[in-house]
Amino acid sequence: MTFAVDLETQKTDEGFFRRAENWLDDRGKGAWIAVMVLGFIFFWPVGLALLAYMIWSKRMFSNGCAQKGAHRRHAFAEAHRMNRRHGFRSSGNTAFDAYKAETLKRLMDEQEQFEAFLDRLRAAKDKSEFDQFMDDRASAARDARASDEADDIEDGEAGKA
């Protein structure tokens, strides 16, 4: 009995430590801290080494490991990370891979713009609903005042009669 192995999925340019680092970066600072604590619990030199690495690489004091702005600094690295994160493999054709990465980046930018548009639309709807509420409240107060004045006038006429 033989087993077929997909060599393309096993072929990587990165070693185990680089893949582990990228995996932790994708999950953020909390994942780094959790792994460091587990390292201290199971074998304290591992935890100490992780702490030193986190301080040396400035992972402890940055705003976030998976920060969006950090990914945009290196377009090729971003495309490589995005391809790996979403399960896309390299086709072997660098021109096509660049086109695919550019298209995906454009689609992500369009999605961000659309989400921003939806946020503005929701804000405008909320503002119009609030303005309607305030107008209704003001008209109710005017009507109450007008009916109080009418009652006062009727009471005044009834007192004279």
C-alpha positions as CSV (number, residue, x, y, z in Angstrom):
1,M,0.0,0.0,0.0
2,T,1.4,3.4,-1.0
3,F,0.4,6.9,0.2
4,A,0.2,9.9,-2.2
5,V,1.8,12.9,-0.6
6,D,1.1,16.4,-1.9
7,L,4.6,17.7,-2.1
8,E,3.5,21.2,-3.0
9,T,1.9,21.8,0.4
10,Q,4.9,20.5,2.2
11,K,7.4,22.6,0.2
12,T,8.0,25.8,2.0
13,D,10.7,28.4,1.9
14,E,10.5,28.9,5.7
15,G,11.7,26.8,8.6
16,F,9.7,25.7,11.6
17,F,10.6,28.7,13.7
18,R,9.7,31.3,11.0
19,R,6.3,29.6,10.5
20,A,5.7,29.6,14.2
21,E,6.7,33.3,14.4
22,N,4.3,34.1,11.6
23,W,1.5,32.1,13.2
24,L,2.0,33.9,16.5
25,D,2.2,37.3,14.7
26,D,-1.2,36.5,13.0
27,R,-2.8,35.9,16.4
28,G,-1.3,39.0,18.1
29,K,0.5,39.9,21.2
30,G,-1.7,37.8,23.5
31,A,-0.5,34.6,21.7
32,W,3.1,35.6,22.3
33,I,2.5,36.2,25.9
34,A,0.6,32.9,26.3
35,V,3.4,30.9,24.7
36,M,5.9,32.7,26.9
37,V,4.0,31.9,30.0
38,L,3.7,28.2,28.9
39,G,7.4,28.2,28.3
40,F,8.1,29.4,31.8
41,I,5.7,26.8,33.2
42,F,7.1,23.8,31.3
43,F,10.8,24.7,31.1
44,W,11.9,28.1,32.4
45,P,14.8,28.7,29.9
46,V,12.3,28.5,27.0
47,G,10.2,31.2,28.6
48,L,13.2,33.3,29.3
49,A,14.4,32.9,25.7
50,L,10.9,33.9,24.4
51,L,10.9,37.0,26.7
52,A,14.3,38.1,25.5
53,Y,13.3,37.6,21.9
54,M,10.0,39.5,22.4
55,I,11.9,42.4,23.9
56,W,14.7,42.3,21.4
57,S,12.3,42.2,18.4
58,K,10.2,44.9,20.0
59,R,7.1,42.7,20.0
60,M,6.3,43.6,23.6
61,F,6.2,47.4,23.1
62,S,4.7,47.8,19.7
63,N,1.1,48.6,19.1
64,G,0.4,45.1,17.7
65,C,2.0,42.2,16.0
66,A,-0.5,41.9,13.2
67,Q,-0.9,45.7,12.6
68,K,-2.3,46.5,9.2
69,G,0.2,49.3,8.5
70,A,3.1,47.0,9.1
71,H,1.9,44.6,6.4
72,R,1.8,47.4,3.8
73,R,5.5,48.2,4.2
74,H,6.7,45.3,2.1
75,A,4.3,44.5,-0.8
76,F,5.9,41.2,-1.6
77,A,6.0,40.0,2.0
78,E,2.4,41.1,2.3
79,A,1.3,39.1,-0.7
80,H,3.3,36.1,0.5
81,R,1.7,36.3,4.0
82,M,-1.8,36.8,2.5
83,N,-1.3,33.8,0.1
84,R,-0.2,31.6,3.0
85,R,-3.0,32.9,5.3
86,H,-5.7,32.3,2.8
87,G,-4.3,29.0,1.6
88,F,-3.3,30.2,-1.8
89,R,-0.2,28.6,-3.4
90,S,2.2,30.1,-5.7
91,S,1.4,29.2,-9.3
92,G,5.1,29.3,-10.2
93,N,4.5,32.3,-12.5
94,T,5.7,35.4,-10.8
95,A,3.8,37.7,-13.1
96,F,0.5,36.0,-12.4
97,D,1.3,35.9,-8.6
98,A,2.0,39.6,-8.7
99,Y,-1.3,40.2,-10.6
100,K,-3.2,38.0,-8.1
101,A,-1.7,39.8,-5.1
102,E,-2.4,43.2,-6.7
103,T,-6.0,42.2,-7.4
104,L,-6.5,40.9,-3.9
105,K,-5.0,44.0,-2.4
106,R,-7.3,46.2,-4.6
107,L,-10.3,44.1,-3.5
108,M,-9.4,44.4,0.1
109,D,-9.0,48.2,-0.3
110,E,-12.4,48.4,-2.0
111,Q,-13.9,46.4,0.8
112,E,-12.4,48.8,3.4
113,Q,-13.8,51.7,1.4
114,F,-17.2,50.0,1.2
115,E,-17.2,49.4,5.0
116,A,-16.3,53.0,5.5
117,F,-19.2,54.0,3.3
118,L,-21.6,51.8,5.3
119,D,-20.3,53.4,8.5
120,R,-21.0,56.9,7.1
121,L,-24.4,55.7,5.9
122,R,-25.3,54.3,9.4
123,A,-24.1,57.5,11.0
124,A,-26.3,59.6,8.7
125,K,-29.3,57.4,9.4
126,D,-28.7,57.6,13.1
127,K,-28.4,61.4,12.8
128,S,-31.6,61.7,10.9
129,E,-33.4,59.4,13.4
130,F,-32.1,61.5,16.3
131,D,-33.0,64.8,14.6
132,Q,-36.6,63.4,14.0
133,F,-36.7,62.4,17.7
134,M,-35.6,65.9,18.8
135,D,-38.2,67.5,16.4
136,D,-41.0,65.2,17.8
137,R,-39.9,66.0,21.3
138,A,-39.9,69.8,20.6
139,S,-43.3,69.7,18.9
140,A,-44.7,67.7,21.9
141,A,-43.3,70.3,24.3
142,R,-44.8,73.1,22.1
143,D,-48.2,71.4,22.0
144,A,-48.1,70.8,25.8
145,R,-47.3,74.5,26.3
146,A,-50.0,75.6,23.9
147,S,-52.6,73.4,25.7
148,D,-51.5,74.8,29.1
149,E,-51.9,78.3,27.8
150,A,-55.3,77.5,26.4
151,D,-56.3,75.9,29.7
152,D,-55.1,79.1,31.5
153,I,-57.1,81.3,29.1
154,E,-60.2,79.1,29.7
155,D,-59.7,79.2,33.4
156,G,-59.3,83.0,33.3
157,E,-62.5,83.4,31.3
158,A,-64.4,81.1,33.6
159,G,-63.2,83.1,36.7
160,K,-64.5,86.4,35.2
161,A,-67.9,85.0,34.4
